[in-house]
């Protein structure tokens, strides 16, 4: 199964860049019909993960993907599933 991985470690403190990267991977996944996007906000304080989830739960973004999954084995990972 094809997937796209987005690691946010390098831009964790750059708000606009985070949103741009999230938009980019979702657009890329839809264009290439990729079933899974793995987003790695890292463990840290949990603020970046909350920001990513807030972004993904916006109504206009939420309608683009099928479901969201928080990795129960690795706190610092979020999976976004797409259905075509």
Secondary structure, DSSP 8 states (H G I E B T S, - for coil): --EEEEE-GGGTT-HHHHHHHHHHHHHHHHHHT-SEEEEE--STTSHHHHHHHHHHTSHHHHTTSSEEEE-SS-TT-EEEE---
